[in-house]
Amino acid sequence: MKTSTVRTGEGERNPRMRARILDGAVQAIARHGLSKLGMSDVISHAGVSRGTLYRYFPTREELLQNLAAFESARFQQRVGEALRNAPVKSARLEVALLQVTGYVREHPVIQRVLDTEPAFVLRHLREQFPSLCATTGALLAPLLAETRPVRDGVATPDQLVDWLTRLMISAVLFPDPDPDRMARSLTAVYRLLIGPKPTRAATRLPRPTASKRKDRRR
């Protein structure tokens, strides 16, 4: 029986191989740094052939662009899953902030790239900012709609989403040595936004005193 040979081409690229190469790139950057990263380093850490690497990513620049998008999507998936599993609605923001600080602490590349290639990080954050805002808004906008600034008409949920996204980015760029303390500090900001909910007693008009009732009768 004659077996047919399948030509390797664009249509045969699969997500698993792509993820394997990008994971290899993460390991290579963690060891060698971004500025010294060579395609041969990625080949070694990913355990793929040169032909396979260049079939998926023809240039180093294309590899790095895809890696940035890949890591952003992976981070957003991580935060999204954590928020969906949050025990109560009010805990969502704290969960999100803990995920941000945990991701920064655990990721093998982030701190090294921040120290050695800050321009690359800033460029990526600028490019991905609308996507990051969209993810934050999809998960937190209903909760932010209950905050005091929105109730009072001072800000809109979209404005708070923009602000909180910037706060979370600052947590990545300027991490606290104690990630849990940083998460608690940022959560405290949110609690200030929530403020006390208005009570019925607070919204009622004060009842007239006995002396005022007498004045009205005169």
VOPAGU-2260 file (C-alpha; in pm, 1 decimal, decimal comma):
REM VOPAGU-2260
SITE   aa  ch    i         X         Y         Z
SITE  MET   A    0       0,0       0,0       0,0
SITE  LYS   A    1     137,4     332,2    -104,4
SITE  THR   A    2     141,6     601,5     161,4
SITE  SER   A    3      79,8     958,0      61,6
SITE  THR   A    4     320,5    1225,1     174,5
SITE  VAL   A    5     183,0    1547,4     311,2
SITE  ARG   A    6     369,6    1862,4     232,7
SITE  THR   A    7     438,9    2090,7     523,4
SITE  GLY   A    8     296,3    2433,4     460,8
SITE  GLU   A    9     102,6    2723,0     600,1
SITE  GLY   A   10    -213,3    2519,1     648,0
SITE  GLU   A   11     -34,4    2266,0     864,8
SITE  ARG   A   12      81,0    2505,5    1131,1
SITE  ASN   A   13     -80,7    2406,3    1456,4
SITE  PRO   A   14    -131,3    2591,5    1785,7
SITE  ARG   A   15      63,8    2335,4    1989,2
SITE  MET   A   16     381,1    2372,3    1787,2
SITE  ARG   A   17     344,5    2749,8    1785,8
SITE  ALA   A   18     302,4    2751,8    2165,0
SITE  ARG   A   19     601,9    2519,1    2201,2
SITE  ILE   A   20     823,3    2757,0    2006,7
SITE  LEU   A   21     699,9    3060,3    2200,0
SITE  ASP   A   22     752,2    2882,6    2531,8
SITE  GLY   A   23    1104,6    2801,6    2414,9
SITE  ALA   A   24    1153,8    3170,5    2337,7
SITE  VAL   A   25    1045,9    3259,2    2693,5
SITE  GLN   A   26    1301,5    3016,9    2836,4
SITE  ALA   A   27    1571,4    3150,8    2605,6
SITE  ILE   A   28    1503,4    3512,6    2701,6
SITE  ALA   A   29    1502,2    3423,2    3070,9
SITE  ARG   A   30    1849,9    3272,9    3030,0
SITE  HIS   A   31    2016,6    3494,5    2769,9
SITE  GLY   A   32    1823,1    3821,2    2787,2
SITE  LEU   A   33    1632,4    3985,8    2506,4
SITE  SER   A   34    1910,4    4185,9    2346,1
SITE  LYS   A   35    2133,1    3877,8    2312,1
SITE  LEU   A   36    1853,5    3643,5    2204,2
SITE  GLY   A   37    1938,0    3450,5    1890,0
SITE  MET   A   38    1717,0    3222,9    1685,6
SITE  SER   A   39    1957,4    2936,7    1763,8
SITE  ASP   A   40    1877,8    2988,2    2135,2
SITE  VAL   A   41    1507,2    2950,1    2065,0
SITE  ILE   A   42    1572,5    2635,2    1860,3
SITE  SER   A   43    1770,5    2486,0    2148,1
SITE  HIS   A   44    1515,0    2563,6    2419,6
SITE  ALA   A   45    1209,9    2474,4    2210,6
SITE  GLY   A   46    1364,4    2152,5    2080,4
SITE  VAL   A   47    1262,8    2215,0    1719,1
SITE  SER   A   48    1449,8    2219,8    1391,6
SITE  ARG   A   49    1567,6    2538,1    1226,0
SITE  GLY   A   50    1328,0    2477,4     938,3
SITE  THR   A   51    1032,3    2446,8    1175,4
SITE  LEU   A   52    1120,2    2767,7    1358,7
SITE  TYR   A   53    1156,9    2971,1    1040,3
SITE  ARG   A   54     841,3    2824,7     894,4
SITE  TYR   A   55     645,0    2965,6    1186,5
SITE  PHE   A   56     848,9    3280,7    1247,9
SITE  PRO   A   57    1065,5    3389,6     953,7
SITE  THR   A   58    1238,1    3670,8    1147,4
SITE  ARG   A   59    1340,7    3749,9    1503,4
SITE  GLU   A   60    1120,0    4060,9    1500,8
SITE  GLU   A   61     815,7    3858,4    1400,2
SITE  LEU   A   62     891,4    3605,6    1673,3
SITE  LEU   A   63     910,5    3877,8    1939,1
SITE  GLN   A   64     589,8    4044,8    1821,0
SITE  ASN   A   65     405,0    3714,3    1836,8
SITE  LEU   A   66     557,7    3636,1    2174,2
SITE  ALA   A   67     433,1    3965,5    2318,7
SITE  ALA   A   68      79,9    3901,6    2190,4
SITE  PHE   A   69      96,1    3538,2    2309,0
SITE  GLU   A   70     195,7    3637,7    2663,1
SITE  SER   A   71     -70,3    3909,3    2673,3
SITE  ALA   A   72    -340,7    3661,4    2571,6
SITE  ARG   A   73    -216,2    3405,6    2824,5
SITE  PHE   A   74    -219,7    3664,8    3101,9
SITE  GLN   A   75    -571,0    3781,4    3012,7
SITE  GLN   A   76    -691,3    3420,8    3012,3
SITE  ARG   A   77    -538,1    3366,0    3355,4
SITE  VAL   A   78    -705,6    3673,1    3503,0
SITE  GLY   A   79   -1036,8    3592,3    3334,9
SITE  GLU   A   80   -1048,1    3240,6    3476,3
SITE  ALA   A   81    -959,3    3364,5    3823,8
SITE  LEU   A   82   -1233,0    3628,0    3814,4
SITE  ARG   A   83   -1495,4    3385,7    3691,6
SITE  ASN   A   84   -1409,1    3160,2    3984,9
SITE  ALA   A   85   -1411,2    3442,0    4241,9
SITE  PRO   A   86   -1632,6    3334,0    4534,9
SITE  VAL   A   87   -1826,3    3660,0    4556,1
SITE  LYS   A   88   -1870,5    3952,0    4322,3
SITE  SER   A   89   -1710,9    4202,1    4559,5
SITE  ALA   A   90   -1386,3    4000,0    4563,1
SITE  ARG   A   91   -1325,8    4031,6    4190,4
SITE  LEU   A   92   -1100,9    4333,7    4195,1
SITE  GLU   A   93    -880,2    4193,2    4469,6
SITE  VAL   A   94    -854,9    3867,2    4274,9
SITE  ALA   A   95    -755,6    4058,8    3960,1
SITE  LEU   A   96    -486,5    4254,7    4142,7
SITE  LEU   A   97    -348,5    3941,3    4307,5
SITE  GLN   A   98    -327,4    3780,8    3964,4
SITE  VAL   A   99    -135,8    4081,0    3828,6
SITE  THR   A  100     114,8    4081,3    4112,5
SITE  GLY   A  101     146,8    3703,0    4105,7
SITE  TYR   A  102     207,7    3703,2    3731,7
SITE  VAL   A  103     483,5    3960,4    3766,2
SITE  ARG   A  104     644,5    3766,9    4049,8
SITE  GLU   A  105     625,9    3424,9    3882,8
SITE  HIS   A  106     703,5    3503,0    3520,3
SITE  PRO   A  107    1064,5    3416,3    3431,9
SITE  VAL   A  108    1106,6    3697,9    3180,0
SITE  ILE   A  109     916,6    4006,6    3293,7
SITE  GLN   A  110    1164,0    4148,2    3544,0
SITE  ARG   A  111    1463,3    4077,5    3322,8
SITE  VAL   A  112    1302,7    4244,6    3021,1
SITE  LEU   A  113    1188,6    4539,6    3232,9
SITE  ASP   A  114    1545,6    4588,6    3349,0
SITE  THR   A  115    1720,2    4535,5    3014,7
SITE  GLU   A  116    1463,2    4626,3    2746,3
SITE  PRO   A  117    1218,6    4880,9    2890,9
SITE  ALA   A  118    1150,9    5033,7    2548,9
SITE  PHE   A  119    1022,5    4699,0    2419,2
SITE  VAL   A  120     787,6    4662,2    2717,8
SITE  LEU   A  121     651,3    5015,8    2687,8
SITE  ARG   A  122     594,9    4980,2    2313,9
SITE  HIS   A  123     405,8    4656,0    2368,7
SITE  LEU   A  124     190,6    4804,9    2646,0
SITE  ARG   A  125      97,7    5098,2    2423,9
SITE  GLU   A  126      -3,3    4863,8    2143,7
SITE  GLN   A  127    -199,6    4631,5    2371,8
SITE  PHE   A  128    -361,6    4896,3    2592,5
SITE  PRO   A  129    -702,2    4896,1    2415,0
SITE  SER   A  130    -713,7    4516,7    2440,5
SITE  LEU   A  131    -620,6    4526,2    2809,5
SITE  CYS   A  132    -893,0    4785,0    2875,9
SITE  ALA   A  133   -1146,8    4570,1    2692,7
SITE  THR   A  134   -1060,0    4268,0    2906,8
SITE  THR   A  135   -1073,9    4469,0    3229,1
SITE  GLY   A  136   -1404,3    4624,3    3127,1
SITE  ALA   A  137   -1568,1    4295,2    3032,8
SITE  LEU   A  138   -1490,6    4152,6    3375,4
SITE  LEU   A  139   -1513,4    4452,8    3608,8
SITE  ALA   A  140   -1744,8    4711,2    3449,1
SITE  PRO   A  141   -2060,9    4576,7    3621,2
SITE  LEU   A  142   -1884,2    4602,5    3956,9
SITE  LEU   A  143   -1744,7    4948,1    3882,4
SITE  ALA   A  144   -2093,8    5069,4    3793,4
SITE  GLU   A  145   -2177,9    5041,6    4164,0
SITE  THR   A  146   -1896,3    5270,4    4279,7
SITE  ARG   A  147   -1961,9    5608,2    4438,7
SITE  PRO   A  148   -1812,5    5819,4    4152,3
SITE  VAL   A  149   -2047,5    5651,6    3903,7
SITE  ARG   A  150   -2346,8    5680,8    4135,7
SITE  ASP   A  151   -2271,7    6049,7    4185,8
SITE  GLY   A  152   -2220,0    6114,3    3814,6
SITE  VAL   A  153   -1855,0    6211,3    3861,7
SITE  ALA   A  154   -1715,4    5935,6    3636,8
SITE  THR   A  155   -1836,1    5666,3    3400,1
SITE  PRO   A  156   -1756,4    5292,2    3428,5
SITE  ASP   A  157   -1541,0    5322,9    3114,5
SITE  GLN   A  158   -1333,9    5595,6    3275,3
SITE  LEU   A  159   -1277,9    5382,2    3584,6
SITE  VAL   A  160   -1184,9    5084,1    3367,4
SITE  ASP   A  161    -923,5    5300,6    3195,9
SITE  TRP   A  162    -790,6    5417,9    3532,5
SITE  LEU   A  163    -775,2    5072,8    3689,8
SITE  THR   A  164    -604,1    4927,7    3382,9
SITE  ARG   A  165    -336,5    5193,6    3416,6
SITE  LEU   A  166    -302,8    5111,2    3786,5
SITE  MET   A  167    -251,1    4743,4    3706,5
SITE  ILE   A  168       8,9    4830,3    3442,6
SITE  SER   A  169     189,5    5039,8    3703,6
SITE  ALA   A  170     192,9    4732,2    3926,9
SITE  VAL   A  171     383,0    4553,7    3650,8
SITE  LEU   A  172     624,9    4837,5    3579,5
SITE  PHE   A  173     689,3    4928,1    3945,6
SITE  PRO   A  174     636,3    4608,5    4146,4
SITE  ASP   A  175     640,3    4615,7    4523,9
SITE  PRO   A  176     887,2    4373,7    4688,6
SITE  ASP   A  177     583,1    4237,5    4872,2
SITE  PRO   A  178     324,5    4152,0    4600,1
SITE  ASP   A  179      47,7    4084,8    4852,7
SITE  ARG   A  180     100,1    4425,7    5011,1
SITE  MET   A  181      78,1    4589,3    4668,9
SITE  ALA   A  182    -245,8    4407,0    4592,7
SITE  ARG   A  183    -392,1    4515,5    4926,9
SITE  SER   A  184    -291,4    4876,7    4863,2
SITE  LEU   A  185    -455,7    4881,2    4521,5
SITE  THR   A  186    -764,7    4710,8    4660,1
SITE  ALA   A  187    -786,7    4983,7    4925,1
SITE  VAL   A  188    -812,1    5238,0    4643,2
SITE  TYR   A  189   -1108,6    5046,9    4504,9
SITE  ARG   A  190   -1275,6    5039,4    4845,3
SITE  LEU   A  191   -1242,5    5415,5    4859,6
SITE  LEU   A  192   -1420,9    5430,6    4526,4
SITE  ILE   A  193   -1703,4    5214,1    4652,8
SITE  GLY   A  194   -1771,8    5434,5    4953,4
SITE  PRO   A  195   -2070,8    5383,1    5181,0
SITE  LYS   A  196   -2390,4    5297,0    5001,8
SITE  PRO   A  197   -2665,0    5553,4    5055,8
SITE  THR   A  198   -2919,5    5443,9    5316,6
SITE  ARG   A  199   -3285,5    5528,6    5327,8
SITE  ALA   A  200   -3236,5    5723,7    5647,3
SITE  ALA   A  201   -2973,4    5938,8    5481,1
SITE  THR   A  202   -3199,7    6025,4    5190,0
SITE  ARG   A  203   -3503,8    6124,9    5398,6
SITE  LEU   A  204   -3571,2    6489,5    5471,8
SITE  PRO   A  205   -3533,3    6579,9    5839,8
SITE  ARG   A  206   -3860,9    6582,6    6031,2
SITE  PRO   A  207   -3962,3    6925,3    6161,6
SITE  THR   A  208   -3909,7    6983,9    6533,8
SITE  ALA   A  209   -4194,4    7066,9    6771,2
SITE  SER   A  210   -4103,3    7439,0    6769,7
SITE  LYS   A  211   -4109,3    7449,0    6390,0
SITE  ARG   A  212   -4450,3    7279,0    6384,0
SITE  LYS   A  213   -4581,3    7547,8    6618,9
SITE  ASP   A  214   -4440,0    7821,3    6394,0
SITE  ARG   A  215   -4619,8    7674,7    6095,8
SITE  ARG   A  216   -4952,6    7685,6    6277,7
SITE  ARG   A  217   -4919,7    8059,7    6354,1
